[in-house]
Amino acid sequence: MSTDIIPASVTRPANPKPKALANGIDVWCAFDELVPTGDLKPNPRNPNKHPEGQIALLVKAIRYFGWRHTILVSKRSGLIVAGHGRLLAAQSLGVSLVPVDFQNFASDADEMAVLVGDNRLAELAESDDDEIAAILKELDGQIDLDLTGFDASEVEKLLPPEDNVTELPVPALPDEAFTRPGDIYVLGNHRLMCGDSSKSDQLDQLLAGARIQMVNTDPPYNVKVEPRSNNAIAAGMCTDSPLMSPNAKKAMHHQQLDVERHPEKAKATHKKLRAKDRPLANDFVSVEEFDRLLRAWFGNIARVLEPGRCFYIWGGYANLANYPSALAEKELYFSQAIIWDKEHPVLTRKDFMGAFEIAFYGWREGAAHQYFGPNNATDLWHVKKVNPQSMVHLTEKPVELAVRAMGYSSRPGENVMDLFGGSGSSLIGAEQCGRKAFLMELDPLYCDVIVTRWIQLGEGRTAKVIRNGSTTDVTECFLRRAAENEEGGEVDSTTEE
């Protein structure tokens, strides 16, 4: 009897001695004989079909666990009654001996009833998905979950990717950017471009021919948030910012009024500019200009997103008035609003504190949409917002939001896109749940943040920049700059008004 087909040291954990070995595979189940596979006769009327995927899982399970079930053969007919799939798995493994249990049947009808009922009776059991999920979670990391019979897509439904999200600190903004407009970064399987997401030619450069299966993006809401902190006023972040249009700068007047009322507001309180000190590009434009931008952004999404694939476009209550028409014009079907409960309200200058944001969820028209989430997911997502004291970007989103959306509307290995990279939460989420991310970010400083955040995610992560046709590894450059950037600090701890 050959024992070299499956090395025992690979297939068997340290367990009590098995009842037998069959071509090097442990036999743990009780059996009558080890029978050559060539001597076994499948029942030609077996109604159960065995697709390749099932046989592959059976092969994997037998190789790892050994034989835990026999092949049942009728003494009456000499045909297999139960275990046709196990025979096919044995043949796929290339083994010649399998454990067999020979049983008597009083009649042909009894034998046929067992043949049909062996699988059917098991199918009638009701699964407790919560308990299965709890068990799989316990097993995750200990064994290959394929061995349970659940494939990767089924496991992802039962164990949503957001359950394993790691929220790591986001690196601070540098004083000066390494990134230049037009730079494209290759970050592992992901790509980031410093460019304008309203420009189709720049998007084509970012994608390099790739098609997109899912979009998670957070455009400016055009809600005219004027930074009014001491640092913003002292640094001229509105009047001097290259990201602000002349008309936007003219429209911002609260800073001037603040200084007239409180001259001390012109004095900086921190060496480093924080998220709330910086204005957002395209957040302070006219209604007409914002409508133009929406159609450019959404048009680019529609151009590269595959039909039937989903988008999550974040917005605020004000965007209920302008997103839907722009989406419809570009044949992006707006299905419903997902409400993000931030769990901690945000102070505003309005009567009510802000406690939510909206994801405009839908898909590109032209095909039936694809959804991979559980059937009990709700449109109310309770995800704790990023601590304002640690925010690097004014509208920074938790990685968990991106991962949850990706789990519901994409599969591992697929391409996801974010046209407004910000601090890079979509890219980090894609890495953590096995997707490929394509990000566009207009601001070179935030491109630096994304690259640094990627490198700091773990050992072995590299960054290459494509600039003027040449590709350069800039990993060490960014690590050095990040270390130097961390040396900055606060001037004092004066409380701002």
C-alpha positions in Angstrom: 0.0 0.0 0.0 1.5 3.3 -1.1 1.8 6.0 1.6 3.5 8.7 -0.5 0.6 10.3 -2.2 -0.3 12.7 0.6 2.5 13.3 3.1 1.2 12.6 6.6 3.1 15.5 8.2 1.2 17.9 6.0 -2.3 16.5 6.1 -2.6 15.3 9.7 -2.5 17.4 12.9 -1.2 15.7 16.0 -4.2 13.5 16.9 -4.7 10.0 18.4 -3.9 7.1 16.2 -6.3 6.7 13.3 -8.1 3.4 12.7 -6.2 2.9 9.4 -4.3 4.6 6.6 -5.6 4.5 3.0 -2.8 5.6 0.6 -1.4 7.8 3.4 -4.7 9.4 4.4 -5.9 8.9 7.9 -9.2 6.9 8.3 -11.0 7.9 11.4 -14.5 6.6 10.7 -15.6 3.0 11.4 -15.6 1.0 8.2 -15.9 -2.6 6.9 -13.2 -2.6 4.3 -10.7 -0.5 2.4 -11.9 -1.0 -1.2 -10.2 0.0 -4.5 -12.0 2.9 -6.1 -12.1 1.0 -9.4 -14.3 -1.7 -7.7 -17.0 0.8 -6.7 -20.1 1.3 -8.8 -22.0 4.6 -8.7 -25.8 4.4 -8.9 -26.7 5.5 -12.4 -29.9 7.1 -11.0 -28.2 9.2 -8.4 -30.1 12.5 -8.5 -27.4 14.5 -6.8 -25.0 16.3 -9.1 -21.5 17.3 -7.8 -20.1 20.5 -9.3 -16.3 21.0 -9.5 -16.4 23.5 -6.7 -17.9 21.0 -4.3 -15.4 18.3 -5.3 -12.6 20.8 -4.8 -13.8 21.5 -1.2 -14.2 17.8 -0.5 -10.7 17.1 -1.7 -9.4 19.8 0.6 -11.3 18.5 3.5 -10.3 14.9 3.0 -6.6 15.9 2.6 -6.7 17.9 5.8 -9.1 15.9 8.1 -8.7 12.5 6.6 -11.7 10.1 6.1 -14.5 11.1 8.5 -17.2 9.4 6.5 -17.4 6.2 4.6 -18.8 5.4 1.2 -22.0 3.5 1.8 -22.5 0.5 -0.6 -25.6 -1.7 -0.8 -25.1 -5.4 -0.3 -28.3 -5.9 -2.2 -27.3 -4.2 -5.5 -23.6 -3.6 -5.1 -24.2 0.1 -5.9 -23.2 3.2 -4.0 -26.0 4.5 -1.9 -24.3 7.5 -0.2 -20.9 9.0 -0.9 -20.8 9.6 -4.7 -19.1 12.9 -4.1 -16.5 11.3 -1.8 -15.7 8.8 -4.6 -15.2 11.6 -7.1 -13.0 13.5 -4.5 -10.9 10.3 -4.0 -10.4 10.0 -7.8 -9.4 13.6 -8.0 -6.9 13.0 -5.2 -5.4 10.1 -7.1 -5.9 7.6 -4.2 -6.8 4.0 -4.9 -8.3 2.9 -1.6 -11.3 4.3 0.3 -13.2 3.2 3.4 -16.5 1.5 2.6 -19.5 0.5 4.8 -21.6 -2.4 3.4 -25.2 -2.4 4.5 -28.3 -4.5 3.9 -31.5 -3.2 2.5 -34.9 -5.0 2.7 -36.0 -3.9 -0.7 -35.1 -1.9 -3.8 -37.5 0.8 -2.5 -35.7 1.1 0.8 -32.3 1.5 -1.0 -33.7 4.1 -3.4 -35.3 6.1 -0.5 -32.0 6.2 1.4 -30.2 7.3 -1.8 -32.6 10.2 -2.3 -33.1 11.1 1.4 -29.5 11.1 2.5 -29.0 14.6 1.1 -32.6 15.8 1.2 -33.1 15.2 4.9 -30.0 17.3 5.6 -31.2 20.1 3.4 -34.4 20.4 5.5 -32.4 21.5 8.5 -32.6 25.3 9.3 -29.3 27.1 9.8 -28.8 29.6 12.5 -26.7 32.2 10.7 -25.7 34.0 13.8 -24.3 30.8 15.4 -22.5 29.8 12.2 -21.0 33.3 12.1 -19.9 33.0 15.7 -18.3 29.6 15.0 -16.6 30.8 11.8 -15.2 33.8 13.7 -13.7 31.5 16.3 -12.2 29.3 13.6 -10.9 32.2 11.5 -7.1 32.2 11.7 -6.9 28.7 13.1 -7.9 26.8 10.0 -8.8 27.5 6.4 -12.5 28.3 6.5 -13.0 26.5 3.1 -12.8 23.4 5.2 -16.2 24.2 6.7 -17.8 24.0 3.2 -18.3 27.8 3.0 -16.5 29.5 0.1 -15.0 32.9 0.3 -18.1 34.8 -0.8 -20.3 33.0 1.7 -17.8 33.6 4.5 -17.7 37.3 3.7 -21.5 37.5 4.0 -21.4 35.8 7.4 -18.3 37.6 8.6 -18.6 41.1 7.2 -15.1 42.7 6.4 -15.9 45.6 8.7 -15.7 43.2 11.6 -11.9 43.0 11.1 -11.2 46.6 10.3 -8.2 48.2 12.0 -8.3 51.9 12.4 -4.7 53.1 12.6 -3.6 56.7 13.2 -3.5 58.9 10.1 -0.1 60.7 9.5 -0.1 64.5 9.8 0.0 66.8 6.8 3.5 67.8 5.8 4.4 71.5 5.6 5.3 71.1 2.0 4.2 68.5 -0.5 6.5 66.0 -2.2 3.7 65.2 -4.7 3.3 67.3 -7.8 0.1 67.5 -9.9 0.0 64.7 -12.4 2.0 62.3 -10.2 0.7 58.7 -10.2 1.6 56.4 -7.3 1.7 52.6 -7.4 1.0 51.4 -3.9 1.0 47.6 -4.0 -2.1 46.7 -6.0 -3.5 50.2 -5.7 -3.0 53.4 -7.7 -3.3 57.1 -6.6 -3.2 60.1 -8.9 -2.8 63.7 -7.9 -5.3 65.2 -10.3 -8.7 66.6 -11.1 -11.5 64.0 -11.0 -13.6 66.1 -13.3 -11.1 65.6 -16.1 -11.8 62.4 -18.1 -8.2 62.3 -19.5 -6.7 62.4 -16.1 -9.1 59.6 -14.9 -8.0 57.5 -17.9 -4.4 57.9 -16.8 -5.2 56.8 -13.3 -7.1 53.7 -14.4 -4.7 52.7 -17.2 -7.5 50.7 -18.9 -9.0 49.1 -15.7 -12.7 48.8 -15.3 -14.4 49.6 -12.0 -16.7 47.3 -10.2 -17.6 49.6 -7.3 -17.4 53.3 -6.3 -17.1 54.7 -2.8 -16.5 58.4 -2.8 -17.0 61.6 -0.8 -17.2 64.8 -3.0 -17.2 68.3 -1.6 -20.8 69.1 -0.5 -20.5 72.8 -1.4 -21.8 73.7 2.0 -19.4 76.6 2.3 -17.4 75.7 5.4 -15.1 78.7 6.1 -12.3 77.8 8.5 -12.4 80.3 11.3 -9.7 79.0 13.7 -6.8 81.1 14.8 -4.5 79.0 12.7 -6.6 79.4 9.6 -6.7 83.2 9.9 -3.0 83.5 10.8 -2.0 81.3 7.9 -4.3 82.9 5.4 -5.8 79.5 4.5 -8.8 81.0 2.7 -7.3 84.2 1.3 -4.0 82.6 0.2 -5.0 79.0 -0.5 -4.2 77.9 -4.1 -7.2 75.6 -4.0 -9.7 78.4 -3.5 -11.1 80.3 -6.5 -11.0 84.1 -6.5 -14.8 84.2 -6.2 -14.7 81.8 -3.3 -12.1 84.0 -1.5 -14.3 87.1 -2.0 -17.3 85.3 -0.6 -15.5 84.3 2.6 -15.9 87.2 5.0 -16.3 85.7 8.4 -12.6 85.6 9.1 -12.3 89.3 8.6 -15.3 89.9 10.9 -13.8 87.6 13.5 -10.6 89.5 13.6 -12.3 92.9 13.8 -14.3 91.6 16.9 -11.4 89.6 18.4 -8.0 90.8 17.2 -6.3 87.9 19.1 -7.9 85.5 16.5 -5.0 86.5 14.1 -2.5 84.8 16.4 -1.6 81.2 15.7 -2.0 78.7 18.5 -0.3 75.7 16.9 2.8 75.1 14.8 0.9 72.6 12.7 -2.2 73.3 10.7 -5.0 70.9 11.6 -7.9 69.6 9.5 -10.3 72.3 10.7 -7.7 75.0 9.7 -7.8 74.1 6.0 -10.6 74.9 3.4 -11.9 72.2 1.1 -11.4 72.7 -2.6 -14.7 73.2 -4.5 -16.7 73.5 -1.3 -17.3 77.3 -1.8 -18.5 77.6 -5.4 -21.6 79.0 -7.1 -24.7 76.8 -7.6 -24.0 76.8 -11.4 -20.4 75.8 -11.0 -21.2 73.1 -8.5 -23.9 71.6 -10.9 -21.2 71.6 -13.6 -18.8 69.8 -11.4 -21.4 67.2 -10.3 -22.1 66.3 -13.9 -18.4 66.1 -14.7 -17.7 63.9 -11.6 -20.8 61.7 -12.1 -20.2 61.5 -15.8 -16.7 60.1 -15.2 -18.2 57.5 -12.7 -20.7 56.4 -15.3 -18.1 56.1 -17.9 -15.9 53.7 -16.1 -18.3 51.8 -13.7 -19.5 48.6 -15.1 -23.3 48.3 -15.7 -25.2 47.0 -12.7 -22.3 47.8 -10.3 -22.9 50.0 -7.3 -21.9 53.4 -6.1 -21.9 55.0 -2.6 -21.6 58.8 -3.0 -21.5 60.6 0.3 -23.3 63.8 0.8 -25.2 66.0 3.3 -28.8 67.1 3.5 -28.1 70.0 1.2 -27.2 67.5 -1.6 -30.7 66.0 -1.6 -31.5 69.0 -3.9 -28.6 68.6 -6.4 -27.3 65.0 -6.5 -30.5 63.1 -7.7 -30.9 65.1 -11.0 -27.2 64.9 -11.8 -27.1 61.1 -11.1 -30.2 60.5 -13.3 -28.8 62.6 -16.1 -25.7 60.3 -16.2 -27.8 57.1 -16.0 -26.7 56.4 -12.5 -29.8 55.0 -10.7 -30.3 56.4 -7.2 -31.9 53.5 -5.3 -31.9 54.8 -1.7 -30.2 56.8 0.9 -28.0 55.1 3.5 -27.9 57.1 6.8 -24.6 57.1 8.7 -25.2 57.6 12.4 -21.9 59.1 13.6 -22.8 58.1 17.2 -21.5 61.5 18.5 -23.1 64.7 17.2 -21.1 67.5 15.7 -21.4 71.1 16.9 -22.8 73.4 14.2 -24.1 77.0 14.0 -27.6 75.7 13.3 -30.4 74.9 15.7 -29.7 71.2 15.7 -26.4 69.4 16.1 -25.3 67.3 13.1 -25.4 63.6 13.8 -25.6 62.0 10.4 -24.4 62.0 6.8 -25.9 60.3 3.7 -24.6 57.9 1.2 -26.5 58.1 -2.1 -26.6 54.4 -3.0 -27.4 53.0 -6.4 -25.9 51.5 -9.5 -25.1 52.2 -13.1 -28.0 51.5 -15.4 -27.8 48.9 -18.2 -27.8 45.6 -16.2 -29.3 44.0 -13.1 -27.4 45.3 -10.1 -25.2 43.1 -8.1 -25.4 43.0 -4.3 -23.3 40.7 -2.1 -24.4 41.6 1.4 -26.7 39.8 3.8 -30.4 40.0 3.4 -30.9 41.7 6.8 -28.6 44.7 6.2 -30.3 48.0 7.1 -29.9 51.5 5.6 -28.9 52.9 9.0 -25.2 52.4 9.7 -23.9 53.0 13.3 -20.2 53.8 12.9 -18.3 56.0 15.3 -16.9 59.0 13.6 -13.2 59.9 13.6 -12.2 61.7 16.8 -12.1 65.4 15.8 -8.8 65.9 17.7 -7.1 63.3 15.5 -8.7 64.3 12.2 -6.2 65.1 9.4 -8.8 65.9 6.8 -11.9 68.0 7.5 -14.3 65.3 6.2 -12.3 62.3 7.1 -14.3 59.1 7.2 -13.7 55.9 9.2 -12.2 53.1 7.3 -15.1 50.9 8.5 -17.6 52.9 6.3 -15.5 52.1 3.2 -15.1 48.4 4.1 -18.7 47.9 4.8 -19.7 49.4 1.4 -17.1 47.3 -0.3 -18.3 44.1 1.4 -21.9 44.7 0.3 -21.1 45.7 -3.3 -17.8 44.1 -4.4 -15.9 40.9 -4.3 -12.3 40.2 -3.2 -9.9 41.1 -6.0 -12.3 43.6 -7.7 -11.5 47.2 -8.5 -13.0 50.0 -6.4 -12.7 53.7 -7.1 -12.7 56.9 -5.0 -12.5 60.2 -6.9 -11.8 62.2 -3.8 -9.1 60.4 -1.9 -8.9 62.7 1.1 -6.9 61.0 3.8 -7.0 57.6 2.0 -9.6 55.7 4.0 -10.9 54.0 0.8 -7.5 52.8 -0.1 -6.8 51.5 3.4 -10.2 49.8 3.5 -9.5 48.2 0.1 -6.2 46.8 1.3 -7.8 45.4 4.5 -10.6 43.6 2.6 -8.7 42.5 -0.5 -9.8 44.9 -3.1 -7.8 47.0 -5.6 -8.3 50.8 -5.1 -8.0 53.6 -7.6 -7.9 57.0 -5.9 -7.8 60.6 -7.3 -6.9 63.5 -5.0 -6.6 67.1 -6.1 -4.5 68.3 -3.2 -0.8 67.3 -3.3 -0.5 67.5 0.5 -3.2 65.0 1.0 -1.6 62.7 -1.7 1.4 62.8 0.6 -0.8 61.8 3.5 -2.2 58.8 1.6 1.2 57.6 0.5 2.6 57.8 4.0 -0.5 56.2 5.4 -0.1 53.3 3.0 3.6 52.8 3.8 3.0 52.9 7.6 0.2 50.3 7.3 2.8 47.5 7.7 6.2 46.1 6.8 7.0 45.5 3.1 4.7 48.1 1.7 6.4 50.2 -1.0 5.5 53.3 -2.9 6.5 54.1 -6.5 5.8 57.4 -8.3 5.4 57.7 -12.0 6.5 61.2 -12.9 7.4 62.5 -16.4 7.4 59.0 -17.8 9.8 57.6 -15.2 9.1 55.3 -12.3 10.9 55.9 -9.0 10.7 54.1 -5.6 10.0 56.7 -3.0 9.4 54.5 0.0 12.4 55.7 2.0 11.8 59.3 1.0 8.3 59.2 2.5 9.5 57.4 5.6 12.2 60.0 6.2 9.7 62.9 5.6 7.2 61.3 7.9 9.8 61.1 10.7 10.8 64.7 10.2 7.1 65.8 10.1 6.4 64.2 13.5 8.9 66.5 15.1 6.5 69.5 14.8 4.2 70.5 17.6 2.1 73.1 19.2 3.1 76.7 20.1 0.8 76.7 23.1 -2.5 75.2 24.3 -4.6 78.4 24.1 -8.2 77.6 23.6 -9.6 79.1 20.5 -13.0 80.7 20.3 
